[in-house]
Amino acid sequence: MTERRGKPNRISEALASFLTESGLAERVEQATIIPEWGSLVGEQIAAVTKPLSISRDGTLFVAVRTNAWMTELSLMEPQLLRALNSKAGRERVRAIHWQLMRG
C-alpha cells in the first residue's frame, strides 16, 4: 500500500487540475454561455429562446418559439455573437444554429 504525503487535495482543485490536463477546461468555460444566456442576450430574447448545447467547433444550438423569431434572430446573429463572445478568455462561439422548439 502506498503512503500519502501532505494534506489531501480539495475536490475542486483535483477537478480543476483534471480539466486542465485533459484539455476540457476550455469546453467547460465555453459551456457557461448556456446558464448566462439571459444576461448576455437580454430578457426579451431569452423569453422566446432556450440554449441547448454548444459543439466542440463552437456552434451554439438554440431552440426558438416561432419561425418569426427564428428569422429575426438569424438577422441579429452578428450582434448576438459579439455579445456572446464579449467575455475575455472564453472559447468563441462561431455560429448559432437556430431550431424550432418542440412541443
C-alpha positions, 0 to 999 in steps of 0.5 A, a space after each residue: 500500500 502506498 503512503 500519502 504525503 501532505 494534506 489531501 487535495 480539495 475536490 475542486 482543485 483535483 477537478 480543476 487540475 483534471 480539466 486542465 490536463 485533459 484539455 476540457 477546461 476550455 469546453 467547460 468555460 465555453 459551456 457557461 454561455 448556456 446558464 448566462 444566456 439571459 444576461 448576455 442576450 437580454 430578457 426579451 430574447 431569452 423569453 422566446 429562446 432556450 440554449 441547448 448545447 454548444 459543439 466542440 467547433 463552437 456552434 451554439 444550438 438554440 431552440 426558438 418559439 416561432 419561425 418569426 423569431 427564428 428569422 429575426 434572430 438569424 438577422 441579429 446573429 452578428 450582434 448576438 455573437 459579439 455579445 456572446 463572445 464579449 467575455 475575455 478568455 472564453 472559447 468563441 462561439 462561431 455560429 448559432 444554429 437556430 431550431 424550432 422548439 418542440 412541443 
